[in-house]
Amino acid sequence: MAVIVQEHSVQSSKNDVVSEFFLTEDQCNFAIMGGAPRWVDIALGDVPALGLALPAEQTLVSPELRLGKDTALLCELTSGRAHISFRMDGEDEELLALRAGGAVTLDLRALEGRSGRVSVRAEEDVVLTKLLIGRLDRLGLLSARTHHARRVANEKRHFATVYDHPMYDIRGPRGGAGTFEAPPRRGRIQALPQLTVEELEKLPCSAPRQGDDAYHYAHHVLGEIIGVSAPNFAERLGSIYKKRPVRMLSLCSGTAGIERGILEAAGVPIEITLFDINENLLAQAADVVAPYARAFGVAGDVNTVSTAQFATRFDVVAFVSGLHHVVELEHVLQTVSSLLEEQGEFWLIGEQIGRNGNRLWPESREVVDRLFATLPEPFRRNAHSGAIDNTMPDSDFSSVTFEGIRSSEIEPMLLRYFEPVQIYRRNCFLWRMVEPTYIDNYDVSNEEHRRTILRIVAAEYNLWRDGGRSTEMHAVYRRR
Ligand SMILES: C[S@@+](CC[C@H](N)C(=O)[O-])C[C@H]1O[C@@H](n2cnc3c(N)ncnc32)[C@H](O)[C@@H]1O
């Protein structure tokens, strides 16, 4: 039998400066001052676990770390008391005094860009079960990388016998000690090439459309190249329409500009109920949709929306860029589910599903920081401050508004109440670079400006294709 065993290298060597660290039995890339590492088997409740025993006054010191953006430290002791410090320039800065209990996560953003070593000093005998240092959104991954060899051994032992149970007999015979051919060896598979501006410029979609500004031009080109399409909401309305007018509810409708376009394109009889906290916007919306639908308005706070506020169930309930303003997601989604007809659809149109507060996820941030630094100054003029930005601001808009208040929870939360029918996600960062802060820096009729926009679109596409997290979603769900 020729089975290929993949080598898995889990961490860099002791002398490298790294940006993350996880305490693991597999690799001694840390030091114990005044002793040697001693791993002990312990029980966390009835679950076996592994801990590093640190006798009183011994100190564990991590490898040299250079702390990047959004770094956090997670530590867990199951016995004793310890002090966690960051040692830089020969000085120890105490970060935390910790006693045994649950895991503690510490935000290290204040130390961004600093180099040093994390130390854990045992004040009394300590058993350390976790020490992870890295980007906040990678702590789960770092935790999963710990004790790899032990997990592999356990995995092999467990699955060596698990299928002997009669419940698996339905799968048929288990086989013996068979043999495989060695897989044919061909050349290495090349990574997918990055899309370039030159390639984009050759595509028909790179021609600007009448009235395009930088935002609409960039998003139109992106929409053409990503090869997946958003739900056609107007068509869906058309196919929902049977004998009576389609009943639609739009929550956080504002002036219902997007709804208007959908109603017009659908061209079927519709009764639309518009719900918003802002009565002035609702009054404008009444005029906007009047030519295309019979309209009703309900003023209220969506966080306390209730079925009692409506006289009927709906064929469609929609949010157009509104769900990311909602605090009470659980209540609102449960209520939407109750408001839908049996086969009713829940639509999210242009929803923000990115990081809370409209911040960029770290992988997008890295690309934006590199790209932004290459933009000529006129493209970096900030319309709000009037200044030239050196980096794109990383503000958390949810700190004092409802902008993106729980946006990163939206997708998993939806799956608690609904089943997905069609989901379209894109836009790792593009919108941030061409929204009102910078949009007026671009004249789409100017070839050089268009080229710059296409450079941003190409970077967006390449990141999205390679696993960058989307911030924009258009989706159709059904109730359970
Ligand atoms: C980003 S705007 C979207 C408006 C509109 N759907 C659109 O796409 O133009 C958010 C809308 O949510 C409304 N809104 C914010 N908080 C709300 C709340 N708690 N209850 C109801 N509406 C709310 C605002 O008044 C605003 O109209």
The ligand as a Gaussian input file, in Angstrom:
#p B3LYP/6-31G(d) Opt

LIG

0 1
 C      -29.159000      52.076000       6.571000
 S      -30.764000      52.731000       6.625000
 C      -31.575000      51.754000       5.401000
 C      -32.752000      52.466000       4.874000
 C      -33.349000      51.874000       3.613000
 N      -33.812000      50.530000       3.813000
 C      -32.371000      51.977000       2.482000
 O      -31.806000      50.995000       2.043000
 O      -32.148000      53.095000       2.042000
 C      -31.368000      52.146000       8.128000
 C      -32.819000      52.459000       8.374000
 O      -33.188000      51.808000       9.566000
 C      -34.004000      52.671000      10.306000
 N      -33.882000      52.263000      11.698000
 C      -32.764000      52.323000      12.456000
 N      -33.021000      51.838000      13.688000
 C      -34.314000      51.438000      13.675000
 C      -35.155000      50.856000      14.660000
 N      -34.726000      50.565000      15.878000
 N      -36.425000      50.567000      14.312000
 C      -36.901000      50.846000      13.074000
 N      -36.141000      51.428000      12.127000
 C      -34.866000      51.715000      12.411000
 C      -33.485000      54.050000      10.030000
 O      -34.450000      55.047000      10.303000
 C      -33.143000      53.934000       8.558000
 O      -34.232000      54.260000       7.759000

